[in-house]
Amino acid sequence: MEVGYLELAVGSILISNVVLAKFLGLCPFFGVSRRTSDAVGMGLAVIFVMSIASAATALIYRHLLLPTNLEHTNLLGVLGLPVPEGGYVLILKTISFILVIAGLVQFVEMVLKKSAPALYRALGIYLPLITTNCAVMGMALLNTEAWRDPANGLPVHLATVNGFCGGVGFLLAMLLMSGIRQRLAERRVPKALQGLPIAFISAGLMALAFMGFTKLFGIAV
Amino acid sequence: MSLLKEFTDKPFKHNPVFVLVLGLCPTLAVTTSLKNGVAMAAATTAVLVCANILISLIRRFVPNQIRIACYIVVIAGFVTMVEIAMKAIAPEAINKALGIFIPLIVVNCIILGRAEAFASKHGPLASLMDGLGIGVGFLLALVAIALVREVLGAGTLWGYRLTPVTVGPTTVIPQYVPITVLGMAPGAFIVIGLLFGLFSLVGNRRRDAARLVAVPAVPQVAGDFPKPKKKPADKAEGGEAPSEPRPSEPQPSEPRPPEPRP
């Protein structure tokens, strides 16, 4: 049974939030969440890159790495190149994903600089940070095994939606965190807990609240 | 001698998690039990040491502009090897628990950080020692967090259930009832936050003590709590102003980058 869009959205934004349930992208979550403007900029950049990267990596995974079967075609096999029995998954997945993501971020940066200077000014400084953001790579990897079909992963269109929703979940978490941290800066915090420790504890309480979304609408992630 | 120092300096003074604040994602995700933490640290250390050595060997041939891309390819190669090795060696349960965090070593900022900050400037032997030292530091950090989370959150230690202690008919220590939430996502954040706080408390105490010994003439400024939204007062007010707050800035030990790297 194919996964529905709404199911993906609720699952990826609320139930298994990238940051608060999957522990992905924690460095920007704690590093760039002091000001709301920074948090929003980073969040938007992640949505953008994560959608594109999810599409590209799903395309590669489904049509280059997996062995040919009824559901997906291996383009290398179609071209007559040898495809080992288990496909190229084991040896090429990690390296091809990271190269595609790194290249994509560079490419997006160049395109934005040339064609959308306003957008580039808003997101530009966050883009290089995203190459090593484990949320993007993590989402690409999750797309290959999540959602009821761990052998084949999500098809390309669903993977793109999942990437977008994961980005939205990241933005949501960043936004909430920046609000909390701005309030925290005005409060009396014991000296030893100032800064990062209290931010971690607040994130823990947020994660606790997000656990309330488990099984929302009966969706099991 | 100095090679040994490269190693011994790292686990505590440059601890990747608690001092440099790098590699947070695996730190929080896999520390549900000691076994997982040790397996993760071993995998990361293997990649770190190999990548450090190779990057140090090729550092003179890599053009400066594309060095990051080269480092990523080197790291990704070693990560793939470790991934395959883990599938072969490690038990099924551990592989399942670590899941995507083994391939995600490739974007672990500890490794790229050491490549950029150390291996690209030092010889292979020094880089080997650096990798080992940082790896041991990572292991210690993961063990510290996993110990708290496994014992308190699951009531087990290295997989063995903690049993009540009885002397004759009387129960000395009753059966421990686990706080399940510590094993889940919120518990990870809270435990690591409290540990950060603990280390910063210890660090502050030590620094204050050192300062008291060094400059006994400077009077201490009173007040434990920060006055919010105020720039640090002038130097005139009690020298270094030891208890002056720096709101929204992490306090622990000295060599800390301004922001955790993404």
Chai-1 contact restraints between the chains, C-beta under 6 A:
chainA,res_idxA,chainB,res_idxB,connection_type,confidence,min_distance_angstrom,max_distance_angstrom,comment,restraint_id
A,A21,B,A185,contact,1.0,0.0,6.0,A-B,restraint_1
A,F23,B,C25,contact,1.0,0.0,6.0,A-B,restraint_2
A,F23,B,L28,contact,1.0,0.0,6.0,A-B,restraint_3
A,F23,B,A29,contact,1.0,0.0,6.0,A-B,restraint_4
A,L24,B,C25,contact,1.0,0.0,6.0,A-B,restraint_5
A,L26,B,L24,contact,1.0,0.0,6.0,A-B,restraint_6
A,L26,B,C25,contact,1.0,0.0,6.0,A-B,restraint_7
A,C27,B,P260,contact,1.0,0.0,6.0,A-B,restraint_8
A,C27,B,P262,contact,1.0,0.0,6.0,A-B,restraint_9
A,P28,B,P262,contact,1.0,0.0,6.0,A-B,restraint_10
A,F30,B,P260,contact,1.0,0.0,6.0,A-B,restraint_11
A,G31,B,E259,contact,1.0,0.0,6.0,A-B,restraint_12
A,G31,B,P260,contact,1.0,0.0,6.0,A-B,restraint_13
A,R34,B,S248,contact,1.0,0.0,6.0,A-B,restraint_14
A,T94,B,A76,contact,1.0,0.0,6.0,A-B,restraint_15
A,T94,B,V79,contact,1.0,0.0,6.0,A-B,restraint_16
A,T94,B,T80,contact,1.0,0.0,6.0,A-B,restraint_17
A,T94,B,P103,contact,1.0,0.0,6.0,A-B,restraint_18
A,T94,B,V106,contact,1.0,0.0,6.0,A-B,restraint_19
A,I95,B,A76,contact,1.0,0.0,6.0,A-B,restraint_20
A,I95,B,T80,contact,1.0,0.0,6.0,A-B,restraint_21
A,I98,B,I72,contact,1.0,0.0,6.0,A-B,restraint_22
A,I98,B,A76,contact,1.0,0.0,6.0,A-B,restraint_23
A,I98,B,V106,contact,1.0,0.0,6.0,A-B,restraint_24
A,L129,B,P262,contact,1.0,0.0,6.0,A-B,restraint_25
A,T132,B,V107,contact,1.0,0.0,6.0,A-B,restraint_26
A,N133,B,P262,contact,1.0,0.0,6.0,A-B,restraint_27
A,C134,B,C25,contact,1.0,0.0,6.0,A-B,restraint_28
A,C134,B,L104,contact,1.0,0.0,6.0,A-B,restraint_29
A,C134,B,V107,contact,1.0,0.0,6.0,A-B,restraint_30
A,M137,B,V107,contact,1.0,0.0,6.0,A-B,restraint_31
A,G138,B,I100,contact,1.0,0.0,6.0,A-B,restraint_32
A,G138,B,L104,contact,1.0,0.0,6.0,A-B,restraint_33
A,L141,B,I100,contact,1.0,0.0,6.0,A-B,restraint_34
A,L141,B,P103,contact,1.0,0.0,6.0,A-B,restraint_35
A,A185,B,P247,contact,1.0,0.0,6.0,A-B,restraint_36
A,A185,B,S248,contact,1.0,0.0,6.0,A-B,restraint_37
A,E186,B,P228,contact,1.0,0.0,6.0,A-B,restraint_38
A,R188,B,F225,contact,1.0,0.0,6.0,A-B,restraint_39
A,A192,B,G197,contact,1.0,0.0,6.0,A-B,restraint_40
A,A192,B,S200,contact,1.0,0.0,6.0,A-B,restraint_41
A,A192,B,L201,contact,1.0,0.0,6.0,A-B,restraint_42
A,L193,B,G197,contact,1.0,0.0,6.0,A-B,restraint_43
A,Q194,B,Q251,contact,1.0,0.0,6.0,A-B,restraint_44
A,G195,B,E249,contact,1.0,0.0,6.0,A-B,restraint_45
A,G195,B,P250,contact,1.0,0.0,6.0,A-B,restraint_46
A,G195,B,Q251,contact,1.0,0.0,6.0,A-B,restraint_47
A,L196,B,F196,contact,1.0,0.0,6.0,A-B,restraint_48
A,L196,B,P250,contact,1.0,0.0,6.0,A-B,restraint_49
A,P197,B,G193,contact,1.0,0.0,6.0,A-B,restraint_50
A,P197,B,F196,contact,1.0,0.0,6.0,A-B,restraint_51
A,P197,B,G197,contact,1.0,0.0,6.0,A-B,restraint_52
A,F200,B,F189,contact,1.0,0.0,6.0,A-B,restraint_53
A,F200,B,I192,contact,1.0,0.0,6.0,A-B,restraint_54
A,F200,B,G193,contact,1.0,0.0,6.0,A-B,restraint_55
A,I201,B,I190,contact,1.0,0.0,6.0,A-B,restraint_56
A,I201,B,G193,contact,1.0,0.0,6.0,A-B,restraint_57
A,A203,B,F189,contact,1.0,0.0,6.0,A-B,restraint_58
A,G204,B,P186,contact,1.0,0.0,6.0,A-B,restraint_59
A,G204,B,F189,contact,1.0,0.0,6.0,A-B,restraint_60
A,G204,B,I190,contact,1.0,0.0,6.0,A-B,restraint_61
A,A207,B,A185,contact,1.0,0.0,6.0,A-B,restraint_62
A,A207,B,P186,contact,1.0,0.0,6.0,A-B,restraint_63
A,A207,B,F189,contact,1.0,0.0,6.0,A-B,restraint_64
A,L208,B,P186,contact,1.0,0.0,6.0,A-B,restraint_65
